[in-house]
Amino acid sequence: MDKRLLDILCCPVSKTPIRPATRSELDSINRTVAAGQLVTVAGTPVTAKVAEALITVDRKVVYRVEDGIPVMLPEEGIGTLQIADFPHE
């Protein structure tokens, strides 16, 4: 993802800066997806594997990136507290 775009994007709710999710974060997300236990802030089940994502720097909310386009809608955010093995450090 373009560094200039990352510099201007932020969480639409908290205005917290974002960064690309790491491989270990994506792995944790996808284990929870595979278990059928991941939902968006709006309560919609996440059923597709997440290949790329952006995460707030406080590690509280994840936003998927689909076909290179960040899905930064408030209702599409994914709270990390529901991911049991999410790396919080």
N, C-alpha and C positions, 0 to 999 in steps of 0.2 A: 504494500500500500504506500502511496506517495507520502513522504514525510511532511510535506506542506499541508496535506489534507489532515493528517493526524494532529498537526499543531493547532488546527482551528476547530476540530471536532471535540465535543464534550457530551456528557450525559445530558439528555434533554430535560431531565427532571432536577437533578442535583447540581448540574453544571460542573461536575467533577471531570477533570481531564481523563482521557482514555489512552490506552496503549494496546498493541496487538497481544492476544492471548498466547501464552507459551504452549509448547507441545504437551507438557504435563497437565496444564489446565484443560486443554482440549481433550486429552485422554480421560480426565475425570468427568468432564461434561458428557462425553460420548458413552462412558460406562453407565451413567445415570439415564441417558436417552435409551440405551439398549435395555435397561431394566424397566422402562416405561414409567419412570418416576419424575420426569422433568416437565415443568410447565412454565409458561411465560407469566409475566406479571398479571396479565388479563385472565390467567387460568387455562389458557389453551395448551393442550399437550404438545410437546416437542417430540416429533416422531422421526425426523430425518437426522442423520449424522451431521454434526457441525464440523465442517472442514476448516473454516476460518472464522475468527471472532475478534471483537474488540472488547476490552474490559476496562472498567473504571480503575484508576490507580489505587483506590481504596479496596479493590477486589470484591465489591459488593454486587455489581451488576454486569452482566455479559450481554453484548449485542452481536447477533450473527452478522456475517458478511456473506452475501449470496451473489455469486457471479461477479465478485469484485466490488459490489455495492454494499456499503454498511446500511443495515436496517436499524436506524436510530429512532424508531417510534417508541414512545414511552410504554405502550402496551405490549411491545415485542421484547422488552428487556427480560432477562432471565436472572433471578436472584440466586446468588451462589450459596446461600445458607441451606438450600434444599439439596445440595450436592455433598454427600457425607464425606467423601475423601478429597474434597477440593483443597488444593494447596493454598493456604492463607498466608504464607510467608515467602 
